[in-house]
Amino acid sequence: MTRISQPSSQSGEDDHEPKPAQVSEPDPQRAKWVISIAIILGSLTTSVMFGSVNIALPTMMTSLRAEVNQIQWILTAFMITRTVMMPTLGWVGGMLGNRRLYLGSLSFYLLASGLCGLAWNIESMIVFRIMQAIGAGYLAPLSLTILHETFPANERGTAMGIFMAGLSLGPAIGPWLGGYFIEQVSWRWIFYINIPIGLVALGTAMVTLPEGKQERQKRTVDLLGLTTMAVFVVSLLLAVSQARDYGWSDPYIVSLLALSGLSLSAFIVTELTDEMPLVDLRIYANVQFILASVVTFFNSLTNFGMNFIMTLFLQRAIGYNAQQAGEILSPSALMWGVTSLFSGRLADKMEPRWLILGGSVMLALVFYTFVTISVWSGMGFIIVLMILRSLARGLIQSPIMTLVMSSLPDDHVRLGAGLRGLLNSLGGTFGVALAGYWLQQRVAVRTRMLQENQHLEGFDVEGLVGSVQEQLLLAGDQVFSLPAKTQVVLNRWLVQEATAFAYYDMFVMTAVLVLLAAIPVIWLRRRGG
């Protein structure tokens, strides 16, 4: 924020001499809202892209002549690089300051977005996505830090709500906007659209962002800490994200997990013995921060895991196409943003933990109600359940961030925001990987149970066989082919039933996990509360 000094009059000046006009400091109340707008616009550049890239992958495969095992690196490379960047926020931010780092990160992100749109093959796209992730890695945690410093202590819940509301706009409009560009213009415009939005955000930030309360520090590079941390994060994320393809017992996955464990041990030893560590691990001497971190990790795990499951459930189990699934999910994304803003404001008025506990109970009940969804359920009923889920999520997430940030002294807020981002990313990766793994396991178990007729007691199997054969005869099949074709139809029905039951199992398991993850919230308190 531009500071204009006020000239002071000197003794002995002529009273009749015209005095220079004095310019007052900007109104703090107005400044914080202008800063909020800049942060929301910056968040929008990344969140819109997240929703757009996923639906553009099939088109990009054709355009870039990429195979499935190559195209997935457009997502994986971005995710891993962004996650590696987040824990270094305290160190880099200490050298550059919040303002310079934010402006630099956003500028680099916009440059990389333009390059992604110009990619000529899969290799160049992956390189540009890595560059894009380097810029994006600091934006979210740094936005939290800036809002935390901008708003007074009694309004920081509102600040977290503003941040979450900004993030929610991307999932709401990203798939729709991306689908339009892919169908009507070119997939490349899902990256180009970031540039005009980002330039407005950059200009607003240049005018409004203050330097920050913390002084910039000259620090040496903790090269060993940076290396061991990068190896830990990369090997862990590779193992977790590829376990579904190889299996958890595959030597490749086991080797990655072992490498991750060794590098984590080396990182901890390095950071505890270095005079100027990359990550000051003494932050974990704060019990409140540990509890808030655990809640953050498991909240992210259940959210990302259930997003993955619901996308598959709506299309594979219920039979909606991609467009219909998007229409179901878009209203819930908007509700998430509105509720996050509302709950953030409430967190300033009451104990945030009560909002989290209430939201967790509501979320668990919604997940349990998901077992009533079937192919006969109307789209309106499913949309209502999804909106209720987002309402519960909104009651949880802004208060959690409020507690994470308020559990730390001011000089650790930037570091804490980076570590929160790391845990959020790790939780999301684990959530998707474990959800996919457990879904496969439950499908196998449910299929075996149905084959053994453990769920067919009192069910007229002979009547079902007769009905199937009657329909086959009406369709023109010959009598001699009825036994084989009837078996095929029954097997298909069995797999469909087993898959539906497996999804229901996942909903119940997630409901239980949400309740278990809420237990540490009971002991969470604001700093000084």
MOQUI-V365713 format. One record per run of one state. SS is the DSSP state (H for helix, E for strand, - for the rest). FROM is the first residue (numbers start at 1). LEN is the number of residues. Records with the same first field share a line. If there is no record, write none. Layout:
SS=FROM-LEN + FROM-LEN
//
This chain:
-=1-27 + 65-3 + 72-1 + 87-2 + 97-1 + 118-4 + 151-2 + 185-4 + 209-14 + 247-4 + 274-7 + 286-1 + 318-4 + 350-2 + 373-6 + 407-3 + 452-9 + 475-4 + 518-1 + 524-6
H=28-37 + 68-4 + 73-14 + 89-8 + 98-20 + 122-29 + 153-32 + 189-20 + 223-24 + 251-23 + 281-5 + 287-31 + 322-28 + 352-21 + 379-28 + 410-42 + 461-14 + 479-39 + 519-5
//
